Amino acid sequence: MIDHTIEGILITDTTGKIISVNPSFCSITGYQENEVIGKNPSILKSGRQPQTFYEDLWKSIEINGFWQGEIWNSRKDGQQYLQWLTISSIKNDAGDVVQYAGMFSDISSHRVKKA
């Protein structure tokens, strides 16, 4: 299922290193799997959000177990695009966070451009 969904999916360990991506991640971002494994998802940062945005995002994940919203990211070629992103904690049977899963869609084309 993960390989066939149209949403991009990435899984990180608790240190923030990417351990898995699906084919849609590669299609949307322009990165191949071997280029991102072991890297931090910050390689996708657009620079549009201030540091406080990310602090609030991680605070929400810590408190609620997830964060969901719009975020600007960059493709491998530098093109910026708007994502709808959900980041969820993945816990083991003891309730400890062992991974994080990010699932996103490129929603750039859904935005009405203002003249």
FIKE-947122 format. One record per atom (N, C-alpha, C): atom name; residue in one letter; residue number from 1; x, y, z negated. Coordinates in nm, 4 decimals, always signed. Layout:
REM FIKE-947122
+------+------+------+----------+----------+----------+
| name | resn | resi |       xx |       yy |       zz |
+------+------+------+----------+----------+----------+
|   CA |    A |  NUM |        X |        Y |        Z |
...
+------+------+------+----------+----------+----------+
REM end
This chain:
REM FIKE-947122
+------+------+------+----------+----------+----------+
| name | resn | resi |       xx |       yy |       zz |
+------+------+------+----------+----------+----------+
|    N |    M |    1 |  +0.0816 |  -0.1188 |  +0.0000 |
|   CA |    M |    1 |  +0.0000 |  +0.0000 |  +0.0000 |
|    C |    M |    1 |  +0.0868 |  +0.1263 |  +0.0000 |
|    N |    I |    2 |  +0.1892 |  +0.1284 |  -0.0835 |
|   CA |    I |    2 |  +0.2752 |  +0.2465 |  -0.0935 |
|    C |    I |    2 |  +0.3412 |  +0.2775 |  +0.0406 |
|    N |    D |    3 |  +0.3793 |  +0.1742 |  +0.1146 |
|   CA |    D |    3 |  +0.4452 |  +0.1957 |  +0.2430 |
|    C |    D |    3 |  +0.3501 |  +0.2459 |  +0.3507 |
|    N |    H |    4 |  +0.2198 |  +0.2322 |  +0.3302 |
|   CA |    H |    4 |  +0.1237 |  +0.2662 |  +0.4338 |
|    C |    H |    4 |  +0.0379 |  +0.3882 |  +0.4023 |
|    N |    T |    5 |  +0.0564 |  +0.4496 |  +0.2894 |
|   CA |    T |    5 |  -0.0206 |  +0.5689 |  +0.2550 |
|    C |    T |    5 |  +0.0349 |  +0.6903 |  +0.3286 |
|    N |    I |    6 |  -0.0501 |  +0.7893 |  +0.3541 |
|   CA |    I |    6 |  -0.0033 |  +0.9095 |  +0.4237 |
|    C |    I |    6 |  +0.0620 |  +1.0088 |  +0.3283 |
|    N |    E |    7 |  +0.0455 |  +0.9892 |  +0.1981 |
|   CA |    E |    7 |  +0.1092 |  +1.0762 |  +0.1001 |
|    C |    E |    7 |  +0.2543 |  +1.0347 |  +0.0795 |
|    N |    G |    8 |  +0.3386 |  +1.1342 |  +0.0619 |
|   CA |    G |    8 |  +0.4769 |  +1.1063 |  +0.0270 |
|    C |    G |    8 |  +0.4842 |  +1.0621 |  -0.1177 |
|    N |    I |    9 |  +0.5656 |  +0.9619 |  -0.1439 |
|   CA |    I |    9 |  +0.5809 |  +0.9111 |  -0.2804 |
|    C |    I |    9 |  +0.7293 |  +0.8981 |  -0.3122 |
|    N |    L |   10 |  +0.7675 |  +0.9454 |  -0.4302 |
|   CA |    L |   10 |  +0.9019 |  +0.9218 |  -0.4795 |
|    C |    L |   10 |  +0.8937 |  +0.8795 |  -0.6249 |
|    N |    I |   11 |  +0.9846 |  +0.7939 |  -0.6630 |
|   CA |    I |   11 |  +0.9948 |  +0.7452 |  -0.8007 |
|    C |    I |   11 |  +1.1322 |  +0.7841 |  -0.8514 |
|    N |    T |   12 |  +1.1358 |  +0.8388 |  -0.9739 |
|   CA |    T |   12 |  +1.2638 |  +0.8716 |  -1.0359 |
|    C |    T |   12 |  +1.2771 |  +0.7944 |  -1.1659 |
|    N |    D |   13 |  +1.4008 |  +0.7815 |  -1.2092 |
|   CA |    D |   13 |  +1.4233 |  +0.7283 |  -1.3433 |
|    C |    D |   13 |  +1.4077 |  +0.8430 |  -1.4419 |
|    N |    T |   14 |  +1.4292 |  +0.8176 |  -1.5696 |
|   CA |    T |   14 |  +1.4084 |  +0.9215 |  -1.6707 |
|    C |    T |   14 |  +1.5154 |  +1.0299 |  -1.6697 |
|    N |    T |   15 |  +1.6255 |  +1.0066 |  -1.5973 |
|   CA |    T |   15 |  +1.7285 |  +1.1104 |  -1.5857 |
|    C |    T |   15 |  +1.7041 |  +1.2001 |  -1.4643 |
|    N |    G |   16 |  +1.6003 |  +1.1698 |  -1.3868 |
|   CA |    G |   16 |  +1.5671 |  +1.2520 |  -1.2716 |
|    C |    G |   16 |  +1.6288 |  +1.2057 |  -1.1415 |
|    N |    K |   17 |  +1.6916 |  +1.0895 |  -1.1394 |
|   CA |    K |   17 |  +1.7500 |  +1.0378 |  -1.0156 |
|    C |    K |   17 |  +1.6436 |  +0.9624 |  -0.9366 |
|    N |    I |   18 |  +1.6358 |  +0.9913 |  -0.8075 |
|   CA |    I |   18 |  +1.5405 |  +0.9229 |  -0.7200 |
|    C |    I |   18 |  +1.5835 |  +0.7778 |  -0.7045 |
|    N |    I |   19 |  +1.4895 |  +0.6853 |  -0.7295 |
|   CA |    I |   19 |  +1.5205 |  +0.5430 |  -0.7149 |
|    C |    I |   19 |  +1.4423 |  +0.4785 |  -0.6008 |
|    N |    S |   20 |  +1.3373 |  +0.5477 |  -0.5529 |
|   CA |    S |   20 |  +1.2579 |  +0.4909 |  -0.4447 |
|    C |    S |   20 |  +1.1767 |  +0.6004 |  -0.3759 |
|    N |    V |   21 |  +1.1613 |  +0.5882 |  -0.2441 |
|   CA |    V |   21 |  +1.0729 |  +0.6751 |  -0.1667 |
|    C |    V |   21 |  +0.9986 |  +0.5885 |  -0.0654 |
|    N |    N |   22 |  +0.8861 |  +0.6386 |  -0.0180 |
|   CA |    N |   22 |  +0.8122 |  +0.5643 |  +0.0836 |
|    C |    N |   22 |  +0.8343 |  +0.6274 |  +0.2218 |
|    N |    P |   23 |  +0.7912 |  +0.5615 |  +0.3289 |
|   CA |    P |   23 |  +0.8118 |  +0.6164 |  +0.4638 |
|    C |    P |   23 |  +0.7498 |  +0.7545 |  +0.4841 |
|    N |    S |   24 |  +0.6351 |  +0.7828 |  +0.4211 |
|   CA |    S |   24 |  +0.5743 |  +0.9153 |  +0.4365 |
|    C |    S |   24 |  +0.6583 |  +1.0240 |  +0.3720 |
|    N |    F |   25 |  +0.7275 |  +0.9927 |  +0.2636 |
|   CA |    F |   25 |  +0.8217 |  +1.0882 |  +0.2058 |
|    C |    F |   25 |  +0.9230 |  +1.1286 |  +0.3130 |
|    N |    C |   26 |  +0.9762 |  +1.0292 |  +0.3827 |
|   CA |    C |   26 |  +1.0766 |  +1.0552 |  +0.4861 |
|    C |    C |   26 |  +1.0182 |  +1.1354 |  +0.6011 |
|    N |    S |   27 |  +0.8975 |  +1.1027 |  +0.6433 |
|   CA |    S |   27 |  +0.8328 |  +1.1751 |  +0.7534 |
|    C |    S |   27 |  +0.8066 |  +1.3204 |  +0.7182 |
|    N |    I |   28 |  +0.7599 |  +1.3446 |  +0.5971 |
|   CA |    I |   28 |  +0.7254 |  +1.4811 |  +0.5551 |
|    C |    I |   28 |  +0.8498 |  +1.5651 |  +0.5303 |
|    N |    T |   29 |  +0.9491 |  +1.5094 |  +0.4625 |
|   CA |    T |   29 |  +1.0656 |  +1.5893 |  +0.4216 |
|    C |    T |   29 |  +1.1783 |  +1.5923 |  +0.5238 |
|    N |    G |   30 |  +1.1832 |  +1.4929 |  +0.6117 |
|   CA |    G |   30 |  +1.2936 |  +1.4838 |  +0.7079 |
|    C |    G |   30 |  +1.4149 |  +1.4113 |  +0.6539 |
|    N |    Y |   31 |  +1.4130 |  +1.3748 |  +0.5269 |
|   CA |    Y |   31 |  +1.5229 |  +1.2990 |  +0.4672 |
|    C |    Y |   31 |  +1.5004 |  +1.1500 |  +0.4869 |
|    N |    Q |   32 |  +1.6070 |  +1.0772 |  +0.5098 |
|   CA |    Q |   32 |  +1.6000 |  +0.9318 |  +0.5126 |
|    C |    Q |   32 |  +1.6224 |  +0.8801 |  +0.3703 |
|    N |    E |   33 |  +1.5742 |  +0.7610 |  +0.3456 |
|   CA |    E |   33 |  +1.5833 |  +0.7026 |  +0.2117 |
|    C |    E |   33 |  +1.7270 |  +0.7035 |  +0.1590 |
|    N |    N |   34 |  +1.8230 |  +0.6629 |  +0.2421 |
|   CA |    N |   34 |  +1.9623 |  +0.6545 |  +0.1953 |
|    C |    N |   34 |  +2.0221 |  +0.7916 |  +0.1632 |
|    N |    E |   35 |  +1.9595 |  +0.8991 |  +0.2097 |
|   CA |    E |   35 |  +2.0090 |  +1.0341 |  +0.1813 |
|    C |    E |   35 |  +1.9608 |  +1.0875 |  +0.0470 |
|    N |    V |   36 |  +1.8558 |  +1.0271 |  -0.0096 |
|   CA |    V |   36 |  +1.7992 |  +1.0806 |  -0.1337 |
|    C |    V |   36 |  +1.8131 |  +0.9889 |  -0.2548 |
|    N |    I |   37 |  +1.8338 |  +0.8597 |  -0.2331 |
|   CA |    I |   37 |  +1.8478 |  +0.7683 |  -0.3470 |
|    C |    I |   37 |  +1.9668 |  +0.8134 |  -0.4321 |
|    N |    G |   38 |  +1.9425 |  +0.8269 |  -0.5624 |
|   CA |    G |   38 |  +2.0460 |  +0.8718 |  -0.6555 |
|    C |    G |   38 |  +2.0527 |  +1.0222 |  -0.6718 |
|    N |    K |   39 |  +1.9791 |  +1.0961 |  -0.5896 |
|   CA |    K |   39 |  +1.9780 |  +1.2430 |  -0.5983 |
|    C |    K |   39 |  +1.8597 |  +1.2875 |  -0.6839 |
|    N |    N |   40 |  +1.8619 |  +1.4136 |  -0.7228 |
|   CA |    N |   40 |  +1.7536 |  +1.4736 |  -0.7985 |
|    C |    N |   40 |  +1.6529 |  +1.5342 |  -0.7007 |
|    N |    P |   41 |  +1.5232 |  +1.5268 |  -0.7296 |
|   CA |    P |   41 |  +1.4240 |  +1.5876 |  -0.6407 |
|    C |    P |   41 |  +1.4439 |  +1.7372 |  -0.6184 |
|    N |    S |   42 |  +1.5289 |  +1.8000 |  -0.6974 |
|   CA |    S |   42 |  +1.5554 |  +1.9432 |  -0.6783 |
|    C |    S |   42 |  +1.6177 |  +1.9724 |  -0.5420 |
|    N |    I |   43 |  +1.6622 |  +1.8689 |  -0.4703 |
|   CA |    I |   43 |  +1.7130 |  +1.8923 |  -0.3340 |
|    C |    I |   43 |  +1.6021 |  +1.9452 |  -0.2434 |
|    N |    L |   44 |  +1.4771 |  +1.9316 |  -0.2867 |
|   CA |    L |   44 |  +1.3628 |  +1.9794 |  -0.2095 |
|    C |    L |   44 |  +1.3218 |  +2.1217 |  -0.2462 |
|    N |    K |   45 |  +1.3818 |  +2.1793 |  -0.3502 |
|   CA |    K |   45 |  +1.3417 |  +2.3116 |  -0.3993 |
|    C |    K |   45 |  +1.3480 |  +2.4172 |  -0.2901 |
|    N |    S |   46 |  +1.2443 |  +2.4996 |  -0.2870 |
|   CA |    S |   46 |  +1.2383 |  +2.6088 |  -0.1899 |
|    C |    S |   46 |  +1.2990 |  +2.7374 |  -0.2451 |
|    N |    G |   47 |  +1.3036 |  +2.7494 |  -0.3771 |
|   CA |    G |   47 |  +1.3510 |  +2.8725 |  -0.4387 |
|    C |    G |   47 |  +1.2398 |  +2.9741 |  -0.4602 |
|    N |    R |   48 |  +1.1168 |  +2.9396 |  -0.4238 |
|   CA |    R |   48 |  +1.0045 |  +3.0332 |  -0.4376 |
|    C |    R |   48 |  +0.9490 |  +3.0401 |  -0.5789 |
|    N |    Q |   49 |  +0.9616 |  +2.9320 |  -0.6552 |
|   CA |    Q |   49 |  +0.9080 |  +2.9298 |  -0.7909 |
|    C |    Q |   49 |  +1.0178 |  +2.9661 |  -0.8897 |
|    N |    P |   50 |  +0.9841 |  +3.0465 |  -0.9907 |
|   CA |    P |   50 |  +1.0841 |  +3.0790 |  -1.0931 |
|    C |    P |   50 |  +1.1091 |  +2.9582 |  -1.1842 |
|    N |    Q |   51 |  +1.2169 |  +2.9624 |  -1.2586 |
|   CA |    Q |   51 |  +1.2516 |  +2.8544 |  -1.3507 |
|    C |    Q |   51 |  +1.1395 |  +2.8272 |  -1.4501 |
|    N |    T |   52 |  +1.0671 |  +2.9312 |  -1.4902 |
|   CA |    T |   52 |  +0.9574 |  +2.9125 |  -1.5859 |
|    C |    T |   52 |  +0.8472 |  +2.8232 |  -1.5287 |
|    N |    F |   53 |  +0.8283 |  +2.8249 |  -1.3964 |
|   CA |    F |   53 |  +0.7315 |  +2.7368 |  -1.3315 |
|    C |    F |   53 |  +0.7661 |  +2.5911 |  -1.3623 |
|    N |    Y |   54 |  +0.8936 |  +2.5561 |  -1.3449 |
|   CA |    Y |   54 |  +0.9379 |  +2.4180 |  -1.3685 |
|    C |    Y |   54 |  +0.9339 |  +2.3824 |  -1.5165 |
|    N |    E |   55 |  +0.9632 |  +2.4784 |  -1.6029 |
|   CA |    E |   55 |  +0.9543 |  +2.4537 |  -1.7471 |
|    C |    E |   55 |  +0.8106 |  +2.4213 |  -1.7872 |
|    N |    D |   56 |  +0.7145 |  +2.4976 |  -1.7325 |
|   CA |    D |   56 |  +0.5736 |  +2.4728 |  -1.7619 |
|    C |    D |   56 |  +0.5278 |  +2.3393 |  -1.7029 |
|    N |    L |   57 |  +0.5763 |  +2.3068 |  -1.5831 |
|   CA |    L |   57 |  +0.5436 |  +2.1800 |  -1.5185 |
|    C |    L |   57 |  +0.5856 |  +2.0639 |  -1.6081 |
|    N |    W |   58 |  +0.7108 |  +2.0652 |  -1.6539 |
|   CA |    W |   58 |  +0.7602 |  +1.9546 |  -1.7372 |
|    C |    W |   58 |  +0.6955 |  +1.9526 |  -1.8750 |
|    N |    K |   59 |  +0.6581 |  +2.0688 |  -1.9263 |
|   CA |    K |   59 |  +0.5861 |  +2.0730 |  -2.0539 |
|    C |    K |   59 |  +0.4503 |  +2.0041 |  -2.0386 |
|    N |    S |   60 |  +0.3823 |  +2.0276 |  -1.9257 |
|   CA |    S |   60 |  +0.2549 |  +1.9622 |  -1.8991 |
|    C |    S |   60 |  +0.2708 |  +1.8109 |  -1.8887 |
|    N |    I |   61 |  +0.3757 |  +1.7658 |  -1.8220 |
|   CA |    I |   61 |  +0.4002 |  +1.6218 |  -1.8102 |
|    C |    I |   61 |  +0.4252 |  +1.5610 |  -1.9482 |
|    N |    E |   62 |  +0.5014 |  +1.6319 |  -2.0301 |
|   CA |    E |   62 |  +0.5319 |  +1.5820 |  -2.1645 |
|    C |    E |   62 |  +0.4059 |  +1.5727 |  -2.2501 |
|    N |    I |   63 |  +0.3193 |  +1.6722 |  -2.2402 |
|   CA |    I |   63 |  +0.1985 |  +1.6761 |  -2.3238 |
|    C |    I |   63 |  +0.0867 |  +1.5877 |  -2.2680 |
|    N |    N |   64 |  +0.0625 |  +1.5981 |  -2.1368 |
|   CA |    N |   64 |  -0.0531 |  +1.5323 |  -2.0751 |
|    C |    N |   64 |  -0.0204 |  +1.4031 |  -2.0005 |
|    N |    G |   65 |  +0.1068 |  +1.3804 |  -1.9739 |
|   CA |    G |   65 |  +0.1456 |  +1.2631 |  -1.8973 |
|    C |    G |   65 |  +0.1461 |  +1.2856 |  -1.7473 |
|    N |    F |   66 |  +0.1072 |  +1.4070 |  -1.7049 |
|   CA |    F |   66 |  +0.1076 |  +1.4376 |  -1.5617 |
|    C |    F |   66 |  +0.1038 |  +1.5880 |  -1.5400 |
|    N |    W |   67 |  +0.1332 |  +1.6274 |  -1.4156 |
|   CA |    W |   67 |  +0.1146 |  +1.7650 |  -1.3687 |
|    C |    W |   67 |  +0.0624 |  +1.7554 |  -1.2271 |
|    N |    Q |   68 |  -0.0260 |  +1.8487 |  -1.1911 |
|   CA |    Q |   68 |  -0.0803 |  +1.8504 |  -1.0565 |
|    C |    Q |   68 |  -0.0995 |  +1.9943 |  -1.0127 |
|    N |    G |   69 |  -0.0594 |  +2.0233 |  -0.8881 |
|   CA |    G |   69 |  -0.0787 |  +2.1580 |  -0.8367 |
|    C |    G |   69 |  -0.0042 |  +2.1823 |  -0.7068 |
|    N |    E |   70 |  -0.0063 |  +2.3080 |  -0.6650 |
|   CA |    E |   70 |  +0.0623 |  +2.3492 |  -0.5434 |
|    C |    E |   70 |  +0.2059 |  +2.3877 |  -0.5757 |
|    N |    I |   71 |  +0.2939 |  +2.3536 |  -0.4832 |
|   CA |    I |   71 |  +0.4348 |  +2.3873 |  -0.4986 |
|    C |    I |   71 |  +0.4958 |  +2.4021 |  -0.3600 |
|    N |    W |   72 |  +0.5824 |  +2.5009 |  -0.3457 |
|   CA |    W |   72 |  +0.6565 |  +2.5188 |  -0.2209 |
|    C |    W |   72 |  +0.7845 |  +2.4377 |  -0.2296 |
|    N |    N |   73 |  +0.8114 |  +2.3574 |  -0.1283 |
|   CA |    N |   73 |  +0.9354 |  +2.2823 |  -0.1193 |
|    C |    N |   73 |  +0.9960 |  +2.3012 |  +0.0188 |
|    N |    S |   74 |  +1.1153 |  +2.2473 |  +0.0381 |
|   CA |    S |   74 |  +1.1871 |  +2.2612 |  +0.1647 |
|    C |    S |   74 |  +1.2154 |  +2.1244 |  +0.2250 |
|    N |    R |   75 |  +1.2046 |  +2.1190 |  +0.3562 |
|   CA |    R |   75 |  +1.2416 |  +1.9986 |  +0.4296 |
|    C |    R |   75 |  +1.3943 |  +1.9975 |  +0.4467 |
|    N |    K |   76 |  +1.4450 |  +1.8880 |  +0.4972 |
|   CA |    K |   76 |  +1.5887 |  +1.8750 |  +0.5207 |
|    C |    K |   76 |  +1.6406 |  +1.9863 |  +0.6112 |
|    N |    D |   77 |  +1.5609 |  +2.0271 |  +0.7102 |
|   CA |    D |   77 |  +1.6037 |  +2.1310 |  +0.8040 |
|    C |    D |   77 |  +1.5891 |  +2.2725 |  +0.7477 |
|    N |    G |   78 |  +1.5438 |  +2.2832 |  +0.6216 |
|   CA |    G |   78 |  +1.5304 |  +2.4132 |  +0.5567 |
|    C |    G |   78 |  +1.3931 |  +2.4759 |  +0.5680 |
|    N |    Q |   79 |  +1.3065 |  +2.4217 |  +0.6526 |
|   CA |    Q |   79 |  +1.1719 |  +2.4747 |  +0.6671 |
|    C |    Q |   79 |  +1.0953 |  +2.4565 |  +0.5362 |
|    N |    Q |   80 |  +1.0341 |  +2.5636 |  +0.4890 |
|   CA |    Q |   80 |  +0.9556 |  +2.5568 |  +0.3661 |
|    C |    Q |   80 |  +0.8119 |  +2.5191 |  +0.3986 |
|    N |    Y |   81 |  +0.7514 |  +2.4445 |  +0.3085 |
|   CA |    Y |   81 |  +0.6133 |  +2.4017 |  +0.3282 |
|    C |    Y |   81 |  +0.5450 |  +2.3895 |  +0.1927 |
|    N |    L |   82 |  +0.4141 |  +2.4005 |  +0.1960 |
|   CA |    L |   82 |  +0.3342 |  +2.3948 |  +0.0745 |
|    C |    L |   82 |  +0.2871 |  +2.2516 |  +0.0513 |
|    N |    Q |   83 |  +0.3074 |  +2.2036 |  -0.0699 |
|   CA |    Q |   83 |  +0.2668 |  +2.0685 |  -0.1083 |
|    C |    Q |   83 |  +0.1555 |  +2.0742 |  -0.2119 |
|    N |    W |   84 |  +0.0697 |  +1.9724 |  -0.2101 |
|   CA |    W |   84 |  -0.0146 |  +1.9404 |  -0.3246 |
|    C |    W |   84 |  +0.0559 |  +1.8237 |  -0.3909 |
|    N |    L |   85 |  +0.1022 |  +1.8427 |  -0.5124 |
|   CA |    L |   85 |  +0.1884 |  +1.7467 |  -0.5792 |
|    C |    L |   85 |  +0.1282 |  +1.7002 |  -0.7108 |
|    N |    T |   86 |  +0.1382 |  +1.5708 |  -0.7343 |
|   CA |    T |   86 |  +0.1048 |  +1.5132 |  -0.8649 |
|    C |    T |   86 |  +0.2274 |  +1.4381 |  -0.9141 |
|    N |    I |   87 |  +0.2715 |  +1.4706 |  -1.0344 |
|   CA |    I |   87 |  +0.3815 |  +1.3983 |  -1.0987 |
|    C |    I |   87 |  +0.3228 |  +1.3305 |  -1.2224 |
|    N |    S |   88 |  +0.3447 |  +1.2004 |  -1.2330 |
|   CA |    S |   88 |  +0.2909 |  +1.1230 |  -1.3454 |
|    C |    S |   88 |  +0.4021 |  +1.0482 |  -1.4175 |
|    N |    S |   89 |  +0.3886 |  +1.0385 |  -1.5487 |
|   CA |    S |   89 |  +0.4777 |  +0.9549 |  -1.6289 |
|    C |    S |   89 |  +0.4369 |  +0.8100 |  -1.6115 |
|    N |    I |   90 |  +0.5351 |  +0.7224 |  -1.6025 |
|   CA |    I |   90 |  +0.5097 |  +0.5787 |  -1.6010 |
|    C |    I |   90 |  +0.5673 |  +0.5244 |  -1.7301 |
|    N |    K |   91 |  +0.4812 |  +0.4598 |  -1.8084 |
|   CA |    K |   91 |  +0.5230 |  +0.4111 |  -1.9400 |
|    C |    K |   91 |  +0.5274 |  +0.2591 |  -1.9432 |
|    N |    N |   92 |  +0.6136 |  +0.2077 |  -2.0305 |
|   CA |    N |   92 |  +0.6187 |  +0.0628 |  -2.0517 |
|    C |    N |   92 |  +0.5131 |  +0.0227 |  -2.1548 |
|    N |    D |   93 |  +0.5083 |  -0.1040 |  -2.1894 |
|   CA |    D |   93 |  +0.4079 |  -0.1540 |  -2.2841 |
|    C |    D |   93 |  +0.4216 |  -0.0921 |  -2.4229 |
|    N |    A |   94 |  +0.5411 |  -0.0461 |  -2.4569 |
|   CA |    A |   94 |  +0.5627 |  +0.0167 |  -2.5873 |
|    C |    A |   94 |  +0.5237 |  +0.1645 |  -2.5871 |
|    N |    G |   95 |  +0.4856 |  +0.2175 |  -2.4689 |
|   CA |    G |   95 |  +0.4460 |  +0.3576 |  -2.4601 |
|    C |    G |   95 |  +0.5596 |  +0.4525 |  -2.4305 |
|    N |    D |   96 |  +0.6773 |  +0.3988 |  -2.4000 |
|   CA |    D |   96 |  +0.7923 |  +0.4833 |  -2.3674 |
|    C |    D |   96 |  +0.7917 |  +0.5165 |  -2.2183 |
|    N |    V |   97 |  +0.8237 |  +0.6405 |  -2.1850 |
|   CA |    V |   97 |  +0.8354 |  +0.6799 |  -2.0445 |
|    C |    V |   97 |  +0.9589 |  +0.6125 |  -1.9862 |
|    N |    V |   98 |  +0.9401 |  +0.5409 |  -1.8753 |
|   CA |    V |   98 |  +1.0511 |  +0.4702 |  -1.8114 |
|    C |    V |   98 |  +1.0793 |  +0.5214 |  -1.6697 |
|    N |    Q |   99 |  +0.9814 |  +0.5874 |  -1.6102 |
|   CA |    Q |   99 |  +0.9972 |  +0.6441 |  -1.4764 |
|    C |    Q |   99 |  +0.8970 |  +0.7571 |  -1.4583 |
|    N |    Y |  100 |  +0.9169 |  +0.8316 |  -1.3495 |
|   CA |    Y |  100 |  +0.8208 |  +0.9327 |  -1.3072 |
|    C |    Y |  100 |  +0.7864 |  +0.9056 |  -1.1622 |
|    N |    A |  101 |  +0.6595 |  +0.9240 |  -1.1286 |
|   CA |    A |  101 |  +0.6144 |  +0.9061 |  -0.9907 |
|    C |    A |  101 |  +0.5606 |  +1.0383 |  -0.9395 |
|    N |    G |  102 |  +0.6074 |  +1.0781 |  -0.8229 |
|   CA |    G |  102 |  +0.5561 |  +1.1965 |  -0.7569 |
|    C |    G |  102 |  +0.4841 |  +1.1553 |  -0.6293 |
|    N |    M |  103 |  +0.3637 |  +1.2084 |  -0.6088 |
|   CA |    M |  103 |  +0.2893 |  +1.1822 |  -0.4865 |
|    C |    M |  103 |  +0.2450 |  +1.3172 |  -0.4310 |
|    N |    F |  104 |  +0.2705 |  +1.3391 |  -0.3013 |
|   CA |    F |  104 |  +0.2420 |  +1.4707 |  -0.2462 |
|    C |    F |  104 |  +0.1920 |  +1.4630 |  -0.1025 |
|    N |    S |  105 |  +0.1221 |  +1.5717 |  -0.0652 |
|   CA |    S |  105 |  +0.0763 |  +1.5919 |  +0.0715 |
|    C |    S |  105 |  +0.1218 |  +1.7293 |  +0.1172 |
|    N |    D |  106 |  +0.1538 |  +1.7405 |  +0.2445 |
|   CA |    D |  106 |  +0.1856 |  +1.8696 |  +0.3055 |
|    C |    D |  106 |  +0.0525 |  +1.9371 |  +0.3354 |
|    N |    I |  107 |  +0.0248 |  +2.0475 |  +0.2665 |
|   CA |    I |  107 |  -0.1023 |  +2.1177 |  +0.2860 |
|    C |    I |  107 |  -0.0833 |  +2.2511 |  +0.3582 |
|    N |    S |  108 |  +0.0322 |  +2.2720 |  +0.4176 |
|   CA |    S |  108 |  +0.0607 |  +2.3977 |  +0.4869 |
|    C |    S |  108 |  -0.0437 |  +2.4305 |  +0.5922 |
|    N |    S |  109 |  -0.0843 |  +2.3314 |  +0.6689 |
|   CA |    S |  109 |  -0.1781 |  +2.3566 |  +0.7781 |
|    C |    S |  109 |  -0.3193 |  +2.3851 |  +0.7280 |
|    N |    H |  110 |  -0.3458 |  +2.3591 |  +0.6005 |
|   CA |    H |  110 |  -0.4782 |  +2.3836 |  +0.5447 |
|    C |    H |  110 |  -0.4942 |  +2.5268 |  +0.4949 |
|    N |    R |  111 |  -0.3841 |  +2.5985 |  +0.4875 |
|   CA |    R |  111 |  -0.3875 |  +2.7363 |  +0.4408 |
|    C |    R |  111 |  -0.4284 |  +2.8293 |  +0.5551 |
|    N |    V |  112 |  -0.5193 |  +2.9206 |  +0.5270 |
|   CA |    V |  112 |  -0.5564 |  +3.0213 |  +0.6260 |
|    C |    V |  112 |  -0.4482 |  +3.1273 |  +0.6251 |
|    N |    K |  113 |  -0.3939 |  +3.1513 |  +0.7419 |
|   CA |    K |  113 |  -0.2892 |  +3.2540 |  +0.7519 |
|    C |    K |  113 |  -0.3534 |  +3.3914 |  +0.7586 |
|    N |    K |  114 |  -0.3034 |  +3.4820 |  +0.6777 |
|   CA |    K |  114 |  -0.3554 |  +3.6177 |  +0.6749 |
|    C |    K |  114 |  -0.2724 |  +3.7055 |  +0.7665 |
|    N |    A |  115 |  -0.3405 |  +3.7871 |  +0.8422 |
|   CA |    A |  115 |  -0.2701 |  +3.8756 |  +0.9365 |
|    C |    A |  115 |  -0.2196 |  +3.9986 |  +0.8688 |
+------+------+------+----------+----------+----------+
REM end
